[in-house]
């Protein structure tokens, strides 16, 4: 084995200052997220496997590959690996209670449309779909889930999850909409096919202004704004609002805030807003 191969497979390979700066610029352009210097070790741990895969000696060589014109697929790999995907069914359950008891009954147009933005692996989408099916019925609504990561979009479409972190899911939803795995799928659950087919999953960058997604009555934009500075956060929310009517409902994470961003929104409760002007 050559010296280059040995270096490429070194599990302790670190990122030099120059290479990390190049990766910071790449990820900021691809996602809008600024990687702080404190993330340097984390970035190295997530991307080392790509050095091994391509048999590269160091992160400088990986940056050369990543930024070459023909490396579109590798850029998607890098974005997938650097994107944080932390979610579970019925996360922040108060939002789902408000949706069922307050928001959905207030919307009379059909089909009503909902968007789960930055939906990660899909648990939020399927939680919304369960509430919609329970309150509205099997028809009369459209639900779109989007994420920057193509890997997460593919995971969400499959609808197969480990049987973990289900404490917040209502028991009757678990019985009605989930199928427990057996054999090789022991320890997993599968969202029922009829519900899976009611949800559309797409890859989408929140900074993309193209109107391909259509308009939405309700948007869940939760636990993603914390990764952006104030200017980027405002730009994202404005792009979301462009796809909503006056009176549309916006949910953000309960640890997030839109204060002092000068947005056409009225607070309706903690982390719940309505659009007040187009």
N, C-alpha and C positions, 0 to 999 in steps of 0.2 A: 504493500500500500504506500502511496506517495505521501510526502510531508503535507501537501495540500489537502489530501483526503483526511489525514489525521487531524489537522486543524479544523476542517469543516465539521468533523464529527465530535469536536470537543464540547461536552455538555455544559461547560462553564464559560463558553464564548461570551464576551461582553461587547457592548456597543461603545465605540469611541465617540468623542464629542462631535466630530464632523458628521459621522454617520447618523447620530441621533438627531442633529439639527436637520438633516435631509429628511429623516423619517417624520419629524415634527411637521415640516412644511408639507410633505405629502399627505399626512393624515388630516391636517387642517384644511387643505384644498379638497380632499375627498369627502370629508364629513362635517367640516365646520368646527370640529372639536380641537381645542388646544391642549396638547400633551405637556404637562409641566415637567420640569427637570426631575421631580420626585418619581416620575413614572419610568425612568430610564431602565431600571432593573426589571420592571414588569414587562416593558416592551421587549427586552432581550429574551425573557423567559418564554414569551408567546411566539416570537418569530424564529427562535433557534431551529425549530423543526424545518423551517423553509430553507435554511442554510444546508442542513443535512440532506434534504430532498434534492436540492440542486447541486450538491457537492461543492459548495463555495467556501473559500477560506476565511472570510470575515464579513462583517456587516457593511463595510464599504463596497465589497463586490456585490452584496445583495442589493444595495441601493442602486448600483449601476444597472442591475437587471430590472429592478422594480420600476425604474424611471425610463426604461427603454420603450420606444413607441409600440413594439409588438407584445408588451407584457401586460395586456389588459386583464387576462385571466389571473395572473399573479397578483396584480393590484387588488382584485376582488378577494383573493385569499388573504392578503394582508389586512384589508379592511375587516373581513370576517373575524380574524384572530384578535384584532385590536379593539373590537367593539364589545363593550360590556353588556351581557345579557342576563339580567337578574329579574326573575318574575315568578309568579305562581298564581294559581287559580283564586279568583275573588280577592286579590290583593287590595287592601284598604276597603273593606266590605261596606262601609258607610256609603261610598259612592254608588254601589250597586243597589243599595236600599233606596237612595234618593232617585236613582234612575227609574226604578220600578214604581215607587209610590208617588213621585212628584213629576218627573220629567216626561216619561212616556205618555201618561194620561193627558198631558198638556198639549201634545202634538197631534193634530187631527189629520194632517195631510198624509196620503199614502201613495206610493210607498215612502215611509220615513227612512232616512239614510243615516247611518252611523259610520264613523271612521275611528279605528284604533291605530293611532299614529305611533311609530316606534314600538310595534307590538311584540318585538323579540320573537320567542318561540311559539307564540300564539295562545298562551293561557288566558290572557286578558280578552282576546277576541272570542274564544269559546265561552268564557264567563258571560260576556255580553250577549252572545247568541242564546245561551240558556235563559237569560232574563227576558230577551225579546220573544222567544218562543213561548215562555210561560205567560207573559203579560199580553202580547199582541197576537200570538198565534204563529203558525208555521209560515204564513204568507203575510204580505203587507209591509215588509222591511227588507232593506239591503244593508249588508255589513261588509266593510272593507278593512283589512288589516295590512299595514305596510311596515317595512323595516329596511334599513340601509343594508343589512347583511343578507345576501342571497342564501347563505347556509341556514339562517334562521327562518327565512320564508319557506324553504323546502321542508324544514322541520315542522313548521306550523301546518302546512298543507297535509302532512301525514297524519297529524292528530294523535300521535302515540306518545305517551308520557309515563314516566316512572310513578308508581303509587306512593308519592311522598308529598308533603306540604299541602295536604288536602283539608286541613283543619277548618279553613274558612268556607269551604264549599258546602252549601246546604245538602243535607243527606238525601232529600228527595231529588235533587238535581243529579247527585252521584248515581242514584238508582235509575233515573230516567234517561240520562244522556251518556253514560259511560259504560263500557264493557270491560270487565276484568280479563286480563290475559291469562292464558294457560300454556303449559308446555314451555317452549323456548321464550314465550312472552310472559312467563310468571313474574309478578312484581310490576307489571305495566298495566295501564288502562288505555283504551282506545275510545275516542269520541265517536259516538254513533254516526254512521254514514250520512243519514238524512240531515243531521245538523252540520256536519263537515261540508256538505254540498251547498249549504246556504251562505257560506262565508267565502269571500274572495281574498286571496293573499297576493300582494304585489311587492316587488322591490321598489323602494322610493327613497329619495334623499329629501329631507325636510326643507332644504334650500331650493329645491326645484320648483319653479313657478309655472311649469306647464300645466294647463287645465285638464289633464287627462283623467283625473280622478273624479271630476264632477263636483257637485255641491252636497253639503251634509248638514243635517239638522242638529246632530250631536257629535262632538269630537272628544275623544279621550286622548289627551296629550300628556301622559303622566310619567313622572320620574325619568325624564330625558332632558328637561331644560336645565337641570343642575349641572350639566356638563358644559354649558356655554356661558360666555361672558354676557354682560347686559345687552350690548349691541346685537350680538348674534341671537340672543333670546328674543329680543323685540322683533327682529327680522323674521324669525321662525313663526312667532305668533301672528304677525301681520299676514304672512303667507297662508296660514291656516284660516284666519278670519276671512280672507278673500274667497274662500270656498264655503262660506256659511251665510245664511240669510240673517237679517235683523231679527233678534229674538232667539237665534241659535244658542245652544248650550255648549260650553267648553269646560272640561274637567282637567285639572292639572294635579300633580302629586301633592299630597298633604304636607310635604316638607319643602315645597317650592313656593315661590312668591312672584307676583307680577307687579308689585308696588313700584311706583316711580318710573314706569316704562311708557306712560302716556299712550295707552291703548284704548280703543273704543269698546270697552267692556265694563259691565256693572257686576260687582260682586253679589252673589246670591247666597253666600255662605262660604265657609272656609274651603278654598281651592275650587269653588264652583262659580262660573261666570256666565253672563249672557251678552251677546253682541248687541250694541246699542246703535251702531251706524255702519253702513256698508263701506 
